[in-house]
């Protein structure tokens, strides 16, 4: 018996919608990363990009458990001397919840060419409406 190797022209991509309202940010991000990589498919191979498109709606209604809203920071460095910047997640979730969700999902995707390609299939929206009705996305329940 030989191992199945998916070819690029054999891969079919579906569209899924995940509603983040009232759900923990990390759990929604983990499920979105799982779908983006294609790990839910029986034809998954780690060397092939076989993931699906994911739409996350209601990113502003995702919750952070415990004291993460006040204690957790998003930090980045500008590259300049003394250029360490930081933002509390309370401020980030209020001003830009799409970025908070995208960063959480990005941290769960491998930092490779396949990972960067799979992140292009991610769409995150603040509210319940999205612009991808033409693709006929299916609802994914957690």
MDAnalysis code that builds the backbone (N, CA, C; Angstrom):
import MDAnalysis as mda
import numpy as np

u = mda.Universe.empty(426, n_residues=142, atom_resindex=np.repeat(np.arange(142), 3), trajectory=True)
u.add_TopologyAttr("name", ["N", "CA", "C"] * 142)
u.add_TopologyAttr("resid", np.arange(1, 143))
u.add_TopologyAttr("resname", ["UNK", "UNK", "UNK", "UNK", "UNK", "UNK", "UNK", "UNK", "UNK", "UNK", "UNK", "UNK", "UNK", "UNK", "UNK", "UNK", "UNK", "UNK", "UNK", "UNK", "UNK", "UNK", "UNK", "UNK", "UNK", "UNK", "UNK", "UNK", "UNK", "UNK", "UNK", "UNK", "UNK", "UNK", "UNK", "UNK", "UNK", "UNK", "UNK", "UNK", "UNK", "UNK", "UNK", "UNK", "UNK", "UNK", "UNK", "UNK", "UNK", "UNK", "UNK", "UNK", "UNK", "UNK", "UNK", "UNK", "UNK", "UNK", "UNK", "UNK", "UNK", "UNK", "UNK", "UNK", "UNK", "UNK", "UNK", "UNK", "UNK", "UNK", "UNK", "UNK", "UNK", "UNK", "UNK", "UNK", "UNK", "UNK", "UNK", "UNK", "UNK", "UNK", "UNK", "UNK", "UNK", "UNK", "UNK", "UNK", "UNK", "UNK", "UNK", "UNK", "UNK", "UNK", "UNK", "UNK", "UNK", "UNK", "UNK", "UNK", "UNK", "UNK", "UNK", "UNK", "UNK", "UNK", "UNK", "UNK", "UNK", "UNK", "UNK", "UNK", "UNK", "UNK", "UNK", "UNK", "UNK", "UNK", "UNK", "UNK", "UNK", "UNK", "UNK", "UNK", "UNK", "UNK", "UNK", "UNK", "UNK", "UNK", "UNK", "UNK", "UNK", "UNK", "UNK", "UNK", "UNK", "UNK", "UNK", "UNK", "UNK", "UNK"])
u.atoms.positions = np.array([
    [0.844, -1.172, 0.000],
    [0.000, 0.000, 0.000],
    [0.890, 1.236, 0.000],
    [0.587, 2.179, -0.881],
    [1.420, 3.367, -0.992],
    [0.749, 4.551, -0.285],
    [1.545, 5.523, 0.064],
    [1.051, 6.728, 0.709],
    [0.438, 7.647, -0.333],
    [-0.705, 8.232, 0.020],
    [-1.393, 9.141, -0.899],
    [-0.670, 10.475, -0.928],
    [-0.358, 10.961, -2.118],
    [0.280, 12.259, -2.304],
    [-0.672, 13.148, -3.101],
    [-1.272, 14.156, -2.461],
    [-2.211, 15.012, -3.200],
    [-1.485, 15.887, -4.216],
    [-2.069, 16.000, -5.385],
    [-1.532, 16.866, -6.439],
    [-2.229, 18.224, -6.368],
    [-1.587, 19.243, -6.879],
    [-2.142, 20.595, -6.807],
    [-3.459, 20.708, -7.575],
    [-3.594, 19.993, -8.689],
    [-4.825, 20.099, -9.477],
    [-5.948, 19.220, -8.920],
    [-5.653, 18.334, -7.970],
    [-6.681, 17.474, -7.375],
    [-7.307, 18.082, -6.123],
    [-6.740, 19.156, -5.613],
    [-7.196, 19.726, -4.353],
    [-8.424, 20.594, -4.599],
    [-9.503, 20.301, -3.873],
    [-10.712, 21.120, -3.958],
    [-10.825, 21.947, -2.684],
    [-11.144, 23.208, -2.858],
    [-11.216, 24.124, -1.718],
    [-12.669, 24.543, -1.498],
    [-13.103, 24.460, -0.240],
    [-14.431, 24.898, 0.144],
    [-14.311, 26.181, 0.948],
    [-15.432, 26.816, 1.194],
    [-15.496, 28.037, 1.987],
    [-16.279, 27.748, 3.253],
    [-15.743, 28.175, 4.396],
    [-16.394, 27.973, 5.685],
    [-16.511, 29.296, 6.422],
    [-17.599, 29.440, 7.174],
    [-17.824, 30.614, 8.014],
    [-17.801, 30.160, 9.467],
    [-16.991, 30.838, 10.279],
    [-16.936, 30.569, 11.710],
    [-17.447, 31.806, 12.424],
    [-18.437, 31.630, 13.287],
    [-18.984, 32.730, 14.076],
    [-18.270, 32.759, 15.423],
    [-17.581, 33.860, 15.717],
    [-16.777, 33.969, 16.933],
    [-17.537, 34.590, 18.093],
    [-18.808, 34.878, 17.932],
    [-19.566, 35.572, 18.972],
    [-19.678, 34.708, 20.222],
    [-19.180, 35.234, 21.344],
    [-19.290, 34.548, 22.624],
    [-18.346, 33.378, 22.815],
    [-17.435, 33.164, 21.880],
    [-16.502, 32.036, 21.972],
    [-15.105, 32.564, 22.292],
    [-14.280, 31.778, 22.975],
    [-12.913, 32.230, 23.266],
    [-12.101, 32.439, 21.997],
    [-11.318, 33.505, 21.993],
    [-10.518, 33.881, 20.830],
    [-9.594, 32.748, 20.396],
    [-8.947, 32.099, 21.340],
    [-7.997, 31.043, 21.014],
    [-8.636, 29.812, 20.405],
    [-9.835, 29.471, 20.860],
    [-10.508, 28.289, 20.307],
    [-10.973, 28.537, 18.875],
    [-11.452, 29.729, 18.630],
    [-11.854, 30.082, 17.263],
    [-10.625, 30.096, 16.360],
    [-9.516, 30.658, 16.862],
    [-8.282, 30.721, 16.072],
    [-7.736, 29.327, 15.788],
    [-7.814, 28.441, 16.763],
    [-7.311, 27.081, 16.560],
    [-8.118, 26.343, 15.494],
    [-9.442, 26.517, 15.517],
    [-10.279, 25.845, 14.521],
    [-10.063, 26.450, 13.134],
    [-9.891, 27.776, 13.068],
    [-9.637, 28.420, 11.779],
    [-8.297, 27.968, 11.206],
    [-7.269, 27.857, 12.050],
    [-5.962, 27.390, 11.587],
    [-6.046, 25.945, 11.113],
    [-6.845, 25.141, 11.797],
    [-7.050, 23.742, 11.425],
    [-7.661, 23.649, 10.020],
    [-8.665, 24.486, 9.757],
    [-9.316, 24.479, 8.442],
    [-8.416, 25.056, 7.360],
    [-7.654, 26.105, 7.696],
    [-6.752, 26.707, 6.703],
    [-5.666, 25.742, 6.258],
    [-5.184, 24.929, 7.169],
    [-4.157, 23.949, 6.811],
    [-4.737, 22.754, 6.077],
    [-6.020, 22.466, 6.283],
    [-6.640, 21.310, 5.642],
    [-6.519, 20.045, 6.454],
    [-6.265, 20.172, 7.750],
    [-6.057, 18.993, 8.588],
    [-7.342, 18.205, 8.841],
    [-8.481, 18.780, 8.511],
    [-9.750, 18.082, 8.690],
    [-10.053, 17.139, 7.518],
    [-9.258, 17.189, 6.474],
    [-9.497, 16.369, 5.288],
    [-8.756, 15.046, 5.392],
    [-9.331, 13.982, 4.861],
    [-8.622, 12.705, 4.870],
    [-7.423, 12.687, 3.918],
    [-7.377, 13.644, 2.998],
    [-6.275, 13.708, 2.040],
    [-5.190, 14.683, 2.476],
    [-5.132, 15.032, 3.772],
    [-4.153, 16.004, 4.255],
    [-2.737, 15.459, 4.120],
    [-1.852, 16.322, 3.659],
    [-0.423, 16.028, 3.626],
    [0.304, 17.298, 4.072],
    [1.261, 17.201, 4.999],
    [1.899, 18.408, 5.508],
    [2.736, 19.153, 4.472],
    [3.133, 18.496, 3.405],
    [3.964, 19.148, 2.389],
    [3.141, 19.788, 1.278],
    [1.807, 19.617, 1.319],
    [0.942, 20.155, 0.266],
    [-0.037, 21.151, 0.869],
    [-0.355, 22.177, 0.105],
    [-1.301, 23.188, 0.549],
    [-2.698, 22.724, 0.159],
    [-3.394, 22.079, 1.080],
    [-4.702, 21.504, 0.758],
    [-5.807, 22.071, 1.642],
    [-5.611, 23.270, 2.193],
    [-6.590, 23.869, 3.097],
    [-7.724, 24.559, 2.376],
    [-8.673, 25.015, 3.166],
    [-9.869, 25.668, 2.655],
    [-9.852, 27.162, 2.985],
    [-10.831, 27.867, 2.443],
    [-11.005, 29.286, 2.741],
    [-11.818, 29.410, 4.028],
    [-11.445, 30.359, 4.882],
    [-12.124, 30.540, 6.158],
    [-12.528, 32.005, 6.306],
    [-13.783, 32.212, 6.693],
    [-14.315, 33.540, 6.985],
    [-14.681, 33.548, 8.465],
    [-14.103, 34.455, 9.231],
    [-14.431, 34.597, 10.649],
    [-15.260, 35.861, 10.802],
    [-16.487, 35.710, 11.313],
    [-17.357, 36.859, 11.527],
    [-17.523, 37.098, 13.027],
    [-17.975, 38.287, 13.397],
    [-18.172, 38.701, 14.785],
    [-16.886, 38.628, 15.594],
    [-15.789, 39.090, 15.017],
    [-14.507, 39.070, 15.723],
    [-14.537, 39.970, 16.948],
    [-15.344, 41.024, 16.918],
    [-15.399, 41.926, 18.067],
    [-16.119, 41.301, 19.256],
    [-16.897, 40.250, 19.023],
    [-17.634, 39.603, 20.109],
    [-16.914, 38.380, 20.664],
    [-15.710, 38.100, 20.161],
    [-14.908, 37.006, 20.733],
    [-14.456, 37.431, 22.123],
    [-14.337, 36.459, 23.015],
    [-13.982, 36.793, 24.391],
    [-12.597, 36.256, 24.722],
    [-11.976, 36.911, 25.682],
    [-10.713, 36.451, 26.241],
    [-10.999, 36.017, 27.673],
    [-10.639, 34.797, 28.032],
    [-10.949, 34.260, 29.346],
    [-9.942, 34.739, 30.379],
    [-10.325, 34.630, 31.622],
    [-9.435, 35.023, 32.714],
    [-9.190, 36.525, 32.708],
    [-7.971, 36.922, 33.054],
    [-7.592, 38.331, 33.089],
    [-6.804, 38.740, 31.861],
    [-6.910, 37.975, 30.778],
    [-6.107, 38.257, 29.586],
    [-6.416, 39.625, 28.991],
    [-7.637, 40.069, 29.113],
    [-8.007, 41.351, 28.525],
    [-7.187, 42.492, 29.126],
    [-6.858, 42.403, 30.403],
    [-6.092, 43.459, 31.072],
    [-4.606, 43.136, 31.189],
    [-4.230, 41.850, 31.173],
    [-2.840, 41.482, 31.426],
    [-2.058, 41.125, 30.172],
    [-2.737, 40.772, 29.108],
    [-2.048, 40.330, 27.891],
    [-1.717, 41.530, 27.013],
    [-0.532, 41.490, 26.413],
    [-0.063, 42.557, 25.536],
    [0.304, 41.985, 24.176],
    [0.108, 42.788, 23.139],
    [0.654, 42.476, 21.831],
    [1.885, 43.354, 21.668],
    [3.055, 42.727, 21.512],
    [4.314, 43.460, 21.417],
    [4.938, 43.228, 20.045],
    [5.564, 44.287, 19.517],
    [6.315, 44.185, 18.281],
    [7.455, 45.185, 18.328],
    [8.435, 44.954, 17.470],
    [9.597, 45.833, 17.440],
    [9.692, 46.463, 16.064],
    [9.983, 47.780, 16.044],
    [10.022, 48.504, 14.782],
    [11.322, 48.292, 14.028],
    [12.361, 47.837, 14.715],
    [13.664, 47.677, 14.099],
    [14.615, 48.806, 14.472],
    [14.083, 49.858, 15.059],
    [14.906, 50.970, 15.521],
    [15.307, 50.748, 16.975],
    [16.335, 51.449, 17.412],
    [16.783, 51.343, 18.793],
    [15.683, 51.873, 19.705],
    [15.336, 51.084, 20.709],
    [14.259, 51.465, 21.622],
    [12.892, 51.402, 20.985],
    [12.755, 50.624, 19.930],
    [11.507, 50.597, 19.169],
    [10.548, 49.503, 19.576],
    [10.586, 49.045, 20.829],
    [9.636, 48.041, 21.279],
    [8.302, 48.712, 21.562],
    [7.267, 48.273, 20.877],
    [5.926, 48.831, 21.053],
    [5.040, 47.770, 21.674],
    [4.026, 48.205, 22.414],
    [3.096, 47.258, 22.990],
    [1.713, 47.883, 23.123],
    [0.706, 47.022, 23.009],
    [-0.688, 47.429, 23.114],
    [-1.389, 46.386, 23.962],
    [-2.200, 46.835, 24.922],
    [-3.007, 45.909, 25.723],
    [-4.095, 45.309, 24.846],
    [-4.454, 44.077, 25.153],
    [-5.495, 43.427, 24.372],
    [-6.857, 44.082, 24.580],
    [-7.068, 44.736, 25.708],
    [-8.326, 45.458, 25.910],
    [-8.462, 46.559, 24.865],
    [-7.372, 47.288, 24.608],
    [-7.390, 48.348, 23.594],
    [-7.449, 47.751, 22.186],
    [-6.713, 46.663, 21.964],
    [-6.674, 46.031, 20.642],
    [-8.037, 45.454, 20.265],
    [-8.711, 44.822, 21.218],
    [-10.024, 44.239, 20.941],
    [-11.075, 45.326, 20.730],
    [-10.875, 46.490, 21.343],
    [-11.830, 47.582, 21.170],
    [-11.629, 48.285, 19.832],
    [-10.376, 48.526, 19.450],
    [-10.100, 49.305, 18.247],
    [-9.975, 48.459, 16.985],
    [-9.340, 47.286, 17.083],
    [-9.060, 46.487, 15.896],
    [-9.159, 44.995, 16.214],
    [-10.378, 44.475, 16.437],
    [-10.512, 43.050, 16.783],
    [-10.125, 42.117, 15.632],
    [-10.191, 42.619, 14.381],
    [-9.782, 41.781, 13.254],
    [-8.303, 41.446, 13.348],
    [-7.485, 42.420, 13.766],
    [-6.051, 42.189, 13.895],
    [-5.751, 41.203, 15.011],
    [-6.493, 41.300, 16.127],
    [-6.290, 40.372, 17.239],
    [-6.579, 38.938, 16.800],
    [-7.655, 38.750, 16.048],
    [-8.001, 37.407, 15.572],
    [-6.984, 36.921, 14.544],
    [-6.561, 37.798, 13.635],
    [-5.588, 37.422, 12.613],
    [-4.254, 37.042, 13.244],
    [-3.823, 37.790, 14.256],
    [-2.564, 37.478, 14.933],
    [-2.631, 36.132, 15.646],
    [-3.778, 35.837, 16.258],
    [-3.938, 34.555, 16.940],
    [-3.877, 33.395, 15.949],
    [-4.516, 33.572, 14.797],
    [-4.504, 32.504, 13.786],
    [-3.116, 32.381, 13.170],
    [-2.460, 33.518, 12.927],
    [-1.124, 33.499, 12.336],
    [-0.121, 32.773, 13.231],
    [-0.284, 32.896, 14.533],
    [0.603, 32.203, 15.460],
    [0.422, 30.696, 15.457],
    [-0.697, 30.216, 14.926],
    [-0.971, 28.780, 14.893],
    [-0.696, 28.159, 13.528],
    [-0.266, 28.964, 12.579],
    [0.078, 28.492, 11.233],
    [1.595, 28.441, 11.143],
    [2.168, 27.426, 10.502],
    [3.626, 27.377, 10.383],
    [4.183, 28.541, 9.573],
    [5.371, 28.980, 9.942],
    [6.017, 30.098, 9.260],
    [6.813, 29.565, 8.075],
    [6.078, 29.112, 7.063],
    [6.675, 28.569, 5.851],
    [5.960, 29.176, 4.648],
    [6.370, 28.790, 3.473],
    [5.709, 29.258, 2.253],
    [4.258, 28.794, 2.234],
    [4.013, 27.557, 2.631],
    [2.648, 27.030, 2.648],
    [1.809, 27.773, 3.684],
    [2.403, 28.104, 4.824],
    [1.684, 28.841, 5.849],
    [1.298, 30.231, 5.392],
    [2.204, 30.903, 4.704],
    [1.888, 32.247, 4.215],
    [0.818, 32.197, 3.128],
    [0.855, 31.175, 2.295],
    [-0.182, 31.030, 1.268],
    [-1.539, 30.726, 1.897],
    [-1.535, 29.941, 2.960],
    [-2.808, 29.606, 3.591],
    [-3.411, 30.803, 4.318],
    [-2.584, 31.712, 4.825],
    [-3.116, 32.907, 5.485],
    [-3.808, 33.843, 4.502],
    [-3.499, 33.753, 3.225],
    [-4.193, 34.574, 2.235],
    [-5.644, 34.140, 2.050],
    [-5.961, 32.930, 2.486],
    [-7.332, 32.429, 2.367],
    [-8.176, 32.755, 3.593],
    [-7.650, 33.568, 4.485],
    [-8.365, 33.952, 5.703],
    [-8.998, 35.320, 5.519],
    [-10.270, 35.436, 5.903],
    [-10.964, 36.717, 5.917],
    [-11.586, 36.888, 7.294],
    [-11.309, 38.000, 7.950],
    [-11.831, 38.271, 9.288],
    [-12.654, 39.549, 9.217],
    [-13.875, 39.489, 9.763],
    [-14.777, 40.635, 9.765],
    [-15.206, 40.944, 11.183],
    [-15.339, 42.228, 11.467],
    [-15.694, 42.703, 12.798],
    [-17.120, 42.303, 13.168],
    [-18.055, 42.492, 12.281],
    [-19.466, 42.247, 12.564],
    [-19.975, 40.962, 11.928],
    [-21.312, 40.800, 11.911],
    [-21.890, 39.548, 11.388],
    [-21.964, 39.477, 9.866],
    [-21.758, 40.593, 9.174],
    [-21.857, 40.604, 7.714],
    [-20.489, 40.365, 7.078],
    [-20.489, 39.659, 5.942],
    [-19.258, 39.476, 5.174],
    [-19.568, 39.629, 3.694],
    [-18.504, 39.821, 2.898],
    [-18.661, 40.133, 1.477],
    [-18.500, 38.906, 0.580],
    [-18.577, 37.713, 1.133],
    [-18.278, 36.522, 0.345],
    [-19.484, 35.606, 0.182],
    [-20.681, 36.174, 0.025],
    [-21.867, 35.342, -0.173],
    [-21.844, 34.627, -1.520],
    [-21.155, 35.201, -2.496],
    [-21.122, 34.608, -3.831],
    [-20.409, 33.252, -3.830],
    [-19.527, 33.024, -2.861],
    [-18.793, 31.755, -2.790],
    [-19.600, 30.663, -2.104],
    [-20.785, 30.998, -1.589],
    [-21.674, 30.062, -0.910],
    [-20.961, 29.316, 0.231],
    [-20.481, 30.060, 1.244],
    [-19.753, 29.409, 2.342],
    [-20.688, 28.610, 3.242],
    [-20.154, 27.547, 3.810],
    [-20.892, 26.713, 4.749],
    [-20.568, 27.152, 6.173],
    [-21.545, 27.038, 7.071],
    [-21.306, 27.351, 8.466],
    [-20.514, 26.212, 9.114],
    [-19.529, 26.569, 9.929],
    [-18.742, 25.579, 10.675],
    [-19.003, 25.835, 12.146],
    [-19.489, 24.821, 12.841],
    [-19.759, 24.979, 14.264],
    [-18.617, 24.401, 15.065],
    [-18.305, 25.074, 16.159],
    [-17.185, 24.626, 17.008],
    [-17.631, 23.539, 17.953],
])
